[in-house]
């Protein structure tokens, strides 16, 4: 009996995987390092989800997002979040035309394929509510009319973890809409040297489009075909359940540290993320290593820690690390 072709290595899918490599290479022409950030942004793109990017200023968060957007032939909008921002500044509003005596809809920047919400935690609650509808429902209400957003639609938000002045904590409901919370670290020594060299040489590189919206749809379809077997599904369920009942999984040491465990959405995002991460790494099947690689990004903003954890200076990442150490394969 003829063996079924490997979805990633079959002729058509090989071309699709080449598209992923083309995007990676194009971003690498502009951005030095940050490969983990780029891969996770691709995971969000290929699963039709949103990502929150956190890091201190100067780590190329905004540049990476804009470069990725330019490598895709689709519309891009950057929204600078400020305390005086209004919902209409994002979604749009009705404008009265004296010429014909009628109201006309003026669409806001949210009607783009890729949205960069820069310093998202600087906007007040009303603005966050407007963005929440767009992220979850993928529609916008203007003047009582519900208008669909384009497809693909992805919000990539950045926030600065060290500034508290003039910031508003994101509500848990909105944090849960982000598939990933990506923490960006400082560059390595050789990467820093390359950044310095480019700056001194004034070597500014601009990116160009290498794939289009049609290709994104094909890539997403291929990702959905990546195998997640029963054993891996059970492993994901065990990880999620361990955040709600650590004692049952012999993790009594972290039980006093967790106030609330993660929602079922975390399990879905872990599975979808593992599919995408496997695909961009050239495989047609997901593994426990794929789940472990994305678990901190999927779980860190969904875990609600106790005051005891705060008093002991225990972070969500440390709790996730302990869970991955303690929860074995079924």
Secondary structure as the mmCIF struct_conf table of DSSP 4:
data_model
#
loop_
_struct_conf.conf_type_id
_struct_conf.id
_struct_conf.beg_label_comp_id
_struct_conf.beg_label_asym_id
_struct_conf.beg_label_seq_id
_struct_conf.end_label_comp_id
_struct_conf.end_label_asym_id
_struct_conf.end_label_seq_id
HELX_LH_PP_P HELX_LH_PP_P1 UNK A 2 UNK A 6
TURN_TY1_P TURN_TY1_P1 UNK A 7 UNK A 9
BEND BEND1 UNK A 10 UNK A 10
HELX_RH_AL_P HELX_RH_AL_P1 UNK A 11 UNK A 30
BEND BEND2 UNK A 31 UNK A 33
HELX_RH_AL_P HELX_RH_AL_P2 UNK A 35 UNK A 46
TURN_TY1_P TURN_TY1_P2 UNK A 47 UNK A 48
STRN STRN1 UNK A 50 UNK A 54
TURN_TY1_P TURN_TY1_P3 UNK A 57 UNK A 58
BEND BEND3 UNK A 59 UNK A 60
HELX_RH_AL_P HELX_RH_AL_P3 UNK A 61 UNK A 70
TURN_TY1_P TURN_TY1_P4 UNK A 71 UNK A 71
STRN STRN2 UNK A 72 UNK A 73
BEND BEND4 UNK A 74 UNK A 74
STRN STRN3 UNK A 76 UNK A 80
TURN_TY1_P TURN_TY1_P5 UNK A 83 UNK A 84
HELX_RH_AL_P HELX_RH_AL_P4 UNK A 87 UNK A 91
STRN STRN4 UNK A 92 UNK A 97
TURN_TY1_P TURN_TY1_P6 UNK A 98 UNK A 101
STRN STRN5 UNK A 102 UNK A 107
TURN_TY1_P TURN_TY1_P7 UNK A 109 UNK A 110
BEND BEND5 UNK A 111 UNK A 113
STRN STRN6 UNK A 114 UNK A 118
TURN_TY1_P TURN_TY1_P8 UNK A 119 UNK A 119
HELX_RH_3T_P HELX_RH_3T_P1 UNK A 120 UNK A 122
BEND BEND6 UNK A 123 UNK A 123
HELX_RH_AL_P HELX_RH_AL_P5 UNK A 125 UNK A 137
BEND BEND7 UNK A 138 UNK A 138
STRN STRN7 UNK A 139 UNK A 142
TURN_TY1_P TURN_TY1_P9 UNK A 143 UNK A 144
STRN STRN8 UNK A 145 UNK A 148
HELX_LH_PP_P HELX_LH_PP_P2 UNK A 149 UNK A 150
BEND BEND8 UNK A 151 UNK A 152
STRN STRN9 UNK A 154 UNK A 159
BEND BEND9 UNK A 161 UNK A 162
TURN_TY1_P TURN_TY1_P10 UNK A 165 UNK A 166
HELX_LH_PP_P HELX_LH_PP_P3 UNK A 169 UNK A 171
HELX_RH_AL_P HELX_RH_AL_P6 UNK A 172 UNK A 175
TURN_TY1_P TURN_TY1_P11 UNK A 176 UNK A 177
STRN STRN10 UNK A 178 UNK A 183
HELX_LH_PP_P HELX_LH_PP_P4 UNK A 184 UNK A 188
HELX_RH_AL_P HELX_RH_AL_P7 UNK A 189 UNK A 201
TURN_TY1_P TURN_TY1_P12 UNK A 202 UNK A 202
STRN STRN11 UNK A 211 UNK A 212
HELX_RH_AL_P HELX_RH_AL_P8 UNK A 213 UNK A 224
TURN_TY1_P TURN_TY1_P13 UNK A 225 UNK A 225
BEND BEND10 UNK A 226 UNK A 226
STRN STRN12 UNK A 227 UNK A 227
HELX_RH_AL_P HELX_RH_AL_P9 UNK A 230 UNK A 244
HELX_RH_3T_P HELX_RH_3T_P2 UNK A 246 UNK A 249
TURN_TY1_P TURN_TY1_P14 UNK A 250 UNK A 250
HELX_RH_AL_P HELX_RH_AL_P10 UNK A 252 UNK A 255
TURN_TY1_P TURN_TY1_P15 UNK A 256 UNK A 257
STRN STRN13 UNK A 258 UNK A 260
HELX_RH_AL_P HELX_RH_AL_P11 UNK A 264 UNK A 280
TURN_TY1_P TURN_TY1_P16 UNK A 281 UNK A 282
BEND BEND11 UNK A 284 UNK A 284
STRN STRN14 UNK A 285 UNK A 285
HELX_RH_AL_P HELX_RH_AL_P12 UNK A 288 UNK A 299
TURN_TY1_P TURN_TY1_P17 UNK A 300 UNK A 302
STRN STRN15 UNK A 304 UNK A 305
HELX_RH_AL_P HELX_RH_AL_P13 UNK A 307 UNK A 311
TURN_TY1_P TURN_TY1_P18 UNK A 312 UNK A 313
HELX_RH_AL_P HELX_RH_AL_P14 UNK A 316 UNK A 326
#
